[in-house]
Structures are given as structure tokens and as C-alpha cells.
């Protein structure tokens, strides 16, 4: 049961990471909007360079990434490219933790083969992962358990969908795995009492 408990703890940490990064992206966007709104010569067409350019006044100064403030503000919105990429890769991370990390450990603890530990939810998340990594974000087949995308849809999860996925994983799927493979309900809950 140790693997299932550790997987729960990792999922909680991954959700926490998701929340922290979304807050950081939102704060970054607010800061850029303030720079533009406060004037002082900062406009949407001003560029920011990222990397280690050294002295930008030298002729051989370099950068690794450059974008206008307007593009950065747009990309960091709730449906902007940076936000969508972040949420897509959270799904990829969750599937990797299941497939390459905890599924084999759970199987071993239950004296089973990895392929004997089944989950329609993680199977659907793996379809999302395959769409993201191998199919230009297009879902290749109909999901069985997760209703967020249909076959052919672009896998671009919203913040609300990410929360619902984690809620379902922790409240429902991990408890189902506990009952089915460990014959016990650990009572995992996504929502915890504040006080």
C-alpha cells in the first residue's frame, strides 16, 4: 500500500506545483500589464530577452529567447499559449508518474504484472498524453472515462478541467485502486479541512 500512498502524495504535490505555476504566470502577466499601463516608454511592442546575454550593449551579446511584451501578455492569459503548454505538460507528468513510476510498484506490492493493474482513467490520460506528444495535440480515439475531449479534439485543458481531473484522480480513482487491488479504501480526499 506504500506505493499507492506515495502516489497520492505525489499527485497532491503535482497539483500544488500546478497551482503555484499558474499563480506565477498570472503574477507575471499582471506585472507586464502594469509596465505597459504605467507608461514611461514601455509599450506592447517592447521586447524582453531571456537567457544570459551579458552586457546587452556589446555587439556579440546573445539571448536564448525573445518576445514582445504584447506577445508575452497574450501567451500568459488563461487561454494563452504558455498557460496551455503548462497544463498539457502537467497531464504528461501525471501519466509518466503512473506508467513509469507507480503502476509497476503497485503491481509488485499486489503480486501482479504491471499490465494487470488497470485504470480507464489513466488509460484516457495516456490518450491525452499521446495526443500532446505524438499527434499535434489531436485526440486520436474516443476516451472511455474522461469526458473533457472527444476524438479529434485538440487537447487544451483549462484550469477548471485540470482541477476536475485531479479531483477525480484523488477522490475516486486512487480509492478505487485501493479497493480493487489492496482490498481497502484509504479514503483519499482532494478537499481537506482548513481548520
CORMO-V486312 format. One record per helix or strand. SS is the DSSP state (h for helix, s for strand). FROM is the first residue (numbers start at 1). LEN is the number of residues. If there is no record, write none. Layout:
BEGIN
ss: {SS,SS}
from: {FROM,FROM}
len: {LEN,LEN}
END
This chain:
BEGIN
ss: {h,s,s,h,h,h,h,s,s,h}
from: {2,47,65,69,81,114,120,138,154,159}
len: {36,4,4,7,29,3,15,1,1,24}
END
